Amino acid sequence: MISIFHELSSYSWVNKAVITLSSLALFYGDFWRLTQVQPSDKLAESLAILKGLPAITKPSDVQKIQVYGVLNEMINTTLSMTECIVEFEHDSKDVPELSTAIDIPSSVYQIIISVLACSIQFTSLISLIDDYKGKDLPTFVRKVKMIHHTIKRHYEDYKQKRRKLESIEAAATIQCPY
């Protein structure tokens, strides 16, 4: 975590979240593509070995399939959290008095933690050792969903306050056109 923040220290908080999520998307895309190939596909097998993913095959055991589902759910929730803070940052530039409605640094921190948790799960899924596949993942996903719900609620509150401010400004403009 410290090395991620060190590498991204020159970027804004929202950019840190986007870059971190993008790196997960790159890895996850390769990972997912390689899990969809047939075991007889020698080219894909060679590509998996070159990428350091030798244990990738189509998921066959029930535990792995469940972990894939939960992992997809967590990635989608993390993506949605990121979308919320990106939209908030973009929208709140015009309304500085409401720009603190969402704690951006804390939200980005949670996004990076979620990405790291996904990375740990990927590593577990592609390793030949079955020690940690999906352990505690559903509990962590529930926590991430609660954080996402809070961020989303704060964003909705922000939008409502912004509309109220805009209507007050519009009313003031109508009353005093100068």
VENRARA-V507497 format. One record per backbone hydrogen bond with DSSP energy under -1.0 kcal/mol. CO is the residue of the C=O (numbers start at 0). NH is the residue of the N-H. E is the energy in kcal/mol with one decimal. If there is no record, write none. Layout:
BEGIN
CO,NH,E ; CO,NH,E
END
This chain:
BEGIN
0,4,-2.4 ; 1,5,-2.4 ; 2,6,-2.6 ; 3,7,-2.0 ; 5,8,-1.2 ; 7,10,-2.0 ; 11,15,-2.2 ; 12,16,-1.8 ; 13,17,-2.4 ; 14,18,-2.9 ; 15,19,-2.3 ; 16,20,-2.6 ; 17,21,-2.4 ; 18,22,-2.2 ; 19,23,-1.8 ; 20,24,-2.3 ; 21,25,-2.2 ; 22,26,-2.1 ; 23,27,-3.6 ; 24,28,-2.7 ; 25,29,-1.9 ; 26,30,-2.7 ; 27,31,-3.5 ; 28,32,-2.5 ; 29,33,-2.3 ; 30,34,-1.4 ; 37,40,-2.1 ; 39,41,-1.2 ; 40,44,-2.0 ; 41,45,-2.4 ; 42,46,-2.5 ; 43,47,-2.6 ; 44,48,-2.0 ; 45,49,-2.5 ; 46,50,-2.0 ; 47,52,-3.9 ; 48,51,-1.2 ; 52,55,-1.4 ; 60,64,-1.9 ; 61,65,-2.4 ; 62,66,-2.3 ; 63,67,-2.6 ; 64,68,-1.9 ; 65,69,-2.4 ; 66,70,-2.8 ; 67,71,-2.5 ; 68,72,-2.0 ; 69,73,-2.3 ; 70,74,-2.5 ; 71,75,-2.5 ; 72,76,-2.2 ; 73,77,-2.5 ; 74,78,-2.6 ; 75,79,-2.3 ; 76,80,-2.4 ; 77,81,-2.3 ; 78,82,-2.5 ; 79,83,-2.2 ; 80,84,-2.1 ; 81,85,-2.4 ; 82,86,-2.7 ; 83,87,-2.7 ; 84,88,-2.6 ; 85,89,-2.3 ; 86,90,-3.0 ; 87,91,-3.0 ; 94,97,-2.1 ; 95,98,-1.2 ; 97,100,-1.8 ; 101,103,-1.5 ; 102,106,-2.3 ; 103,107,-2.9 ; 104,108,-2.3 ; 105,109,-2.0 ; 106,110,-2.1 ; 107,111,-2.7 ; 108,112,-2.3 ; 109,113,-2.3 ; 110,114,-2.4 ; 111,115,-2.5 ; 112,116,-2.4 ; 113,117,-2.3 ; 114,118,-2.4 ; 115,119,-2.3 ; 116,120,-2.1 ; 117,121,-2.6 ; 118,122,-2.6 ; 119,123,-2.2 ; 120,124,-2.8 ; 121,125,-2.2 ; 131,134,-1.2 ; 133,136,-1.6 ; 135,139,-2.1 ; 136,140,-2.8 ; 137,141,-2.0 ; 138,142,-1.8 ; 139,143,-2.5 ; 140,144,-2.6 ; 141,145,-2.1 ; 142,146,-2.3 ; 143,147,-2.8 ; 144,148,-2.7 ; 145,149,-2.2 ; 146,150,-2.6 ; 147,151,-3.0 ; 148,152,-2.6 ; 149,153,-2.6 ; 150,154,-2.3 ; 151,155,-2.5 ; 152,156,-2.6 ; 153,157,-2.4 ; 154,158,-2.4 ; 155,159,-2.1 ; 156,160,-2.5 ; 157,161,-2.6 ; 158,162,-2.4 ; 159,163,-2.0 ; 160,164,-2.5 ; 161,165,-2.7 ; 162,166,-2.3 ; 163,167,-2.1 ; 164,168,-2.6 ; 165,169,-2.4 ; 166,170,-2.2 ; 167,171,-2.3 ; 168,172,-2.0 ; 169,173,-2.0 ; 170,174,-2.1 ; 171,175,-2.1
END
